[in-house]
Amino acid sequence: MEKILSIIVPCYNSQDYLEKCVKSLVAIKSDVEILLIDDGSKDSTPQMIDQFAKQYPDLIIPIHQKNAGHGGALNTGFDHASGDYIKVVDSDDWVDLTAYHKIVDFLKGLKAKKQTVDLLISNYVYDKVGAKHKKVIHFPHLPKKKFFGWDDVKLYLGQYLMMHSLIYRREVITQRAHLRLPEHVSYDDNLYVFEPLQFVRKMYYLDVDFYHYFIGREDQSVNESVMLKKIDQQLLINKRMIKFYSEHIDSETSLGKYMKFYLEIITAISSIILIRGEQAEYLDKKDELWNYLKIKSPKVYKSLRKRPLGLCMHLPGKVGRKAASGLYGIARLIYGFN
């Protein structure tokens, strides 16, 4: 039976939370395939995956591979997915059942009408450890109940499209973008979001709280201290995005303006983590990142440098860096990230 949706779940040492993730995904018994990709786990994850596959043979495809990192696991998923659409769900996250049904029913409805969409957008929830209030990221300025293109996209600070909010048509990933993510490099999800966008023409926003993004573990890659330790990986991703944008994207188009907005956010995150690192070597890395942007795309550099985030990242002296760090702390409280 043909599947409408391929759900790719990269799994590395996921024994403590994989069951919650899988149980949420197998709630729909048809129309989906769930690719559980064991990325060289050292705990009981491989055995759990095989057991899930025995329990749900019509839903779950177990795949075991040598450790290649999150990006390497996604590449494997792209190679094996057969559904019309692709959704990535990290193994410590889960999905809402009601929204899940609405997503699948919508995609089935498109297929019945012989229609397609390049990108389906839905909401996601910051399910932060210990937080009473769960921050929901939704997109109130996107058109509702109709297809739209980049000229109709209006997003504001805190509303940029993350992996959690996106379902790509598989053709966009595998046949148009030919996306291959770097192995053993964290933060590759930004490339997954960013690079295929140039091949997206037709979009639809389904206003449902679908994805629960579990955040707050000390070992998570988005934990600030972990990000500082992995800052060279963050910078590698950031620079690939800069290079990609400079070589492929027209900054004057509606698509280009959105992608520049996304690039601005990622560059600001890299910069503020380096600023909060305080040491001279980190501040040098921040300056080198902005110089790289200046060389690769002088026009984009000038644009971002003059915007509020760019100005904030370059406030002079210790007082300026402290102010930038403080603004970051306020933004973190407002938007609920990290």
C-alpha positions, 0 to 999 in steps of 0.5 A: 500500500502506498504511503502518504507520509514518511516519518523519519526518526533519527535515534541515537541512545534514545532508550529513555524517551523513544517509546513516548515518541513512537507511541504517538506516531503509531496512533495512526494505523495506515497511510504512514511509514515510520523509519526508525533509524538507529544511528549506532546507538550504544544503549538498548535503542537498537533492541527497542527499534526491532521490538517496535518493528515486530509489534507494528510491522505495517508501520515501522521500518527499522534501519541500523547503521554505523554512527553518522550523526543526525544529518547522516541518519536523515540522509539514510531516511531520505534514501529509504522514504517512499511516502509522498511527503516527509516529516522529521521527528526527533526521538525525544519529541512527539506529536499531538494525536488530534493534529496528527489526524488532521495532517494526514487527512489533509494530505489524503484529501490532496491526493484524492483531488490529485493535488500536491503542496511543496510545503505544509506548515503547522504549529509546534510547542516548546515542551520545556522541562519544568515549565508550566506554560508551554509556548506555542509557535504559530503563524497568525500572519500566514494565509489560512485555508488556501494555497499561497506562495512566497509573496504572501509570507509574512513572519515576524521575530520568533515565528521563523520556520523550524524543522518542527513546523515543516512537512516537505513534499518528498520530491522537493527534498530528493529530486529538486534539492538533492539534499545531503546533510553533513555527517557528525555535525550538529544543527544540520536541521537548519540546513534541512529547513533552509536549502530546499526552500528555493524549490518551494512554490506552493504552500499551505498552513494548517493551524494545528499544534502538531509537534511537541519539541521537548527542550530542557535536557542538560545534554541537548544540543540547544543547551547554551553550554553545549552550543558553546562546546559545539560552536565550531559545528554551529559556525560550519552550518552558519557558513554553509547557509551564507555560502548557499544564499550568496550562490543561489538566492536573489535577495530581492525576491520574496523568497530571498527576503524570507531566507535572509530573515532566517539567515539573520536569526541563525547568525545572531544566535551564533554571535550571541553564543560567542559573545556570552562565551566572553573569551577573546577566542570566541569574540574573534570567531564572531568577528570572523563569521561576520567577515565571512558574510561580508566577503561572500555577500557584501549586500546581505552583510550591509543589510544585516549589519544595519538591522537591530540584531546586527547592531546589537551583536556589534555593540562596543566594549564590555558594556555593549556585550553585556547589553547584547547578552541581556537582550538575549536573556529577555528574548529567551524568556519571551520565546521560551527557547533554550 
